Amino acid sequence: MNLVFTIMILVSLVMLIVVSPESAFSIMISGASSALKLAFTLIAIYAIWLSVLSLMDGIGLSKMLNKLFRPLTKRLFKGESDLALEYITLNFSANLLGMGGAATPLGIKAMECMQDGSEKATDNMILFMVINSTSIQLLPATIIGLRSASGSNAPSDIILPSLLATIISTVTGVVLAKICAKFRKKEKESQPEVLPKQPLYSTQPLGQAKK
């Protein structure tokens, strides 16, 4: 994949130089400055919200959120450990505030706790990924920050549409994930149990054969 992107960049650069060589360097400089501006904007946004997460953990608010969401997470993710449920709850809290970057390390920790030792994702891991992909956002802080940095006159107008859209997508994703999990469970139960093959002849020495 990296090779494909490298080829695309090189071809685009060559075409730009051939078609309009006088504007090639100006476009590259303006693109680099825009990228740096966006990077510093995102750094500021994530720094603020990561500090908010640290304060929440320091004053015990994260534990309160864990208790608040525990009945829901325990019902959705049956059989998981308390540590996994705590990471899941913190991940949900960060996503509710629109802190996708801050929620990522918490999601990775939750995934590590939910592993069962096999190379395949469990039903709970799949459900967790679906909820993260469609996460409900009460306050899309990152999008508001980007809209504000881009000069939007009303950067917070996105709150209600994003809330409605994410609620619908999350509910739909959870329902479909649960239905697929039930189908997979029925399929496993319907498969016949494979017994170990018995040898066609006795492997015991003749002198030790049973009388």
C-alpha positions in Angstrom: 0.0 0.0 0.0 2.9 2.4 0.8 4.3 1.6 -2.7 1.0 2.5 -4.3 0.8 5.9 -2.6 4.5 6.6 -3.4 3.8 5.9 -7.1 0.7 8.1 -7.0 2.6 11.0 -5.4 5.5 10.7 -7.9 3.2 10.5 -10.9 1.2 13.5 -9.7 4.4 15.5 -9.1 5.8 14.7 -12.5 2.4 15.6 -14.2 2.3 18.9 -12.2 5.8 19.8 -13.3 5.2 18.9 -16.9 1.8 20.7 -17.2 2.4 23.7 -15.0 6.0 23.9 -13.8 5.7 27.5 -12.6 3.0 26.6 -10.1 4.5 23.3 -8.9 6.6 24.7 -6.1 4.1 27.3 -4.9 1.4 24.6 -4.6 3.8 22.3 -2.7 4.7 25.2 -0.3 1.1 26.2 0.3 0.1 22.5 0.8 2.9 22.0 3.4 2.0 25.2 5.3 -1.7 24.1 5.3 -0.7 20.7 6.6 1.4 22.2 9.4 -1.4 24.5 10.4 -3.9 21.6 10.6 -1.4 19.6 12.6 -0.9 22.3 15.2 -4.6 22.9 15.4 -5.2 19.2 16.1 -2.4 19.1 18.6 -4.0 21.9 20.5 -7.4 20.2 20.5 -6.1 16.9 21.6 -3.8 18.4 24.3 -6.9 20.1 25.8 -9.0 17.0 25.8 -6.3 14.7 27.0 -5.7 17.0 29.9 -9.5 16.9 30.6 -9.3 13.1 30.6 -6.4 13.3 33.1 -8.4 15.6 35.3 -11.3 13.3 35.1 -9.2 10.4 36.2 -7.5 12.4 39.0 -10.8 13.6 40.6 -12.4 10.1 40.3 -14.9 11.1 37.6 -13.7 8.2 35.4 -14.7 5.8 38.2 -18.1 7.4 38.4 -18.6 7.1 34.7 -17.5 3.4 35.0 -20.2 2.8 37.5 -22.8 4.7 35.5 -22.1 2.8 32.3 -21.4 -0.5 34.0 -24.9 -2.0 33.6 -24.9 -1.2 29.9 -21.4 -2.4 29.1 -21.8 -5.5 31.2 -25.0 -6.4 29.3 -23.4 -5.7 25.9 -20.1 -7.3 26.6 -21.0 -10.4 28.6 -18.2 -12.4 30.2 -15.5 -9.7 30.1 -13.3 -8.8 33.0 -13.7 -5.7 35.2 -10.5 -4.2 33.7 -11.8 -4.7 30.1 -15.2 -3.1 31.1 -13.3 -0.1 32.7 -11.4 0.5 29.5 -14.5 0.1 27.4 -16.3 2.6 29.6 -13.5 5.2 29.3 -13.4 4.7 25.6 -17.1 5.3 25.3 -16.8 8.4 27.4 -14.0 9.8 25.3 -16.0 9.1 22.1 -19.1 10.8 23.6 -17.1 14.0 23.9 -15.8 13.6 20.4 -12.2 12.9 21.4 -11.4 10.2 18.8 -7.7 10.5 19.2 -7.9 10.2 23.0 -10.2 7.3 22.8 -7.8 5.3 20.5 -5.3 4.1 23.2 -8.2 3.2 25.6 -9.7 1.2 22.8 -6.5 -0.7 22.1 -6.2 -1.5 25.9 -9.8 -2.8 25.8 -9.1 -5.0 22.8 -6.0 -6.4 24.5 -8.1 -7.3 27.6 -10.8 -9.0 25.5 -8.4 -11.3 23.6 -9.1 -15.0 24.2 -5.7 -16.3 23.0 -6.8 -17.1 19.5 -6.0 -15.3 16.3 -9.7 -14.5 15.6 -11.7 -11.6 16.9 -14.3 -12.6 19.4 -17.9 -11.4 19.2 -17.3 -8.8 21.9 -14.3 -7.5 20.0 -16.3 -7.2 16.8 -19.1 -5.4 18.7 -16.7 -3.0 20.3 -15.2 -2.2 16.9 -18.7 -1.5 15.5 -19.6 0.8 18.4 -16.3 2.7 18.0 -16.8 3.1 14.2 -20.3 4.5 14.7 -19.8 6.1 18.1 -22.4 8.4 19.6 -21.0 11.9 20.0 -22.7 14.3 22.3 -20.1 16.9 21.7 -18.0 16.4 18.5 -15.1 18.5 19.8 -12.6 17.6 17.0 -15.0 18.6 14.2 -16.0 21.8 16.0 -12.4 22.7 16.4 -11.7 22.0 12.7 -14.7 24.0 11.6 -13.6 26.9 13.8 -10.1 26.8 12.5 -11.5 26.8 8.9 -13.4 30.1 9.6 -16.9 28.7 10.1 -19.4 31.3 11.4 -21.3 28.6 13.4 -18.9 25.7 14.1 -21.3 24.2 16.7 -24.2 23.7 14.3 -22.9 20.2 13.7 -23.8 19.0 17.2 -27.5 18.1 16.6 -27.0 16.5 13.1 -24.0 14.4 14.3 -25.9 13.3 17.4 -28.9 12.1 15.5 -26.7 10.4 12.8 -24.5 8.6 15.3 -27.4 7.4 17.4 -29.0 5.8 14.4 -25.8 4.3 13.1 -24.8 3.0 16.6 -28.1 1.4 17.3 -28.2 -0.2 13.8 -24.6 -1.4 14.2 -25.2 -3.0 17.6 -28.4 -4.8 16.4 -26.7 -6.2 13.3 -23.6 -7.2 15.3 -25.8 -9.1 17.8 -27.7 -10.8 15.0 -24.5 -11.9 13.3 -23.2 -13.2 16.6 -26.3 -15.3 17.1 -26.0 -16.8 13.6 -22.3 -17.6 14.3 -23.2 -19.3 17.6 -25.9 -21.4 15.9 -23.5 -22.4 13.1 -20.9 -23.5 15.6 -23.5 -25.5 17.6 -24.8 -27.2 14.5 -21.3 -28.4 13.4 -20.6 -32.1 14.4 -18.0 -32.6 17.0 -14.8 -33.9 15.5 -13.5 -36.9 17.5 -9.8 -37.8 17.4 -9.0 -40.6 15.0 -8.4 -44.0 16.6 -5.5 -46.1 15.4 -6.5 -49.1 13.2 -4.2 -51.4 15.2 -2.9 -51.5 18.7 0.2 -49.5 19.5 1.1 -51.5 22.6 3.9 -54.0 22.5 2.9 -57.6 22.2 4.2 -58.5 25.7 2.0 -55.7 27.3 -1.2 -56.6 25.4 -4.2 -56.9 27.7 -5.4 -60.5 28.4 
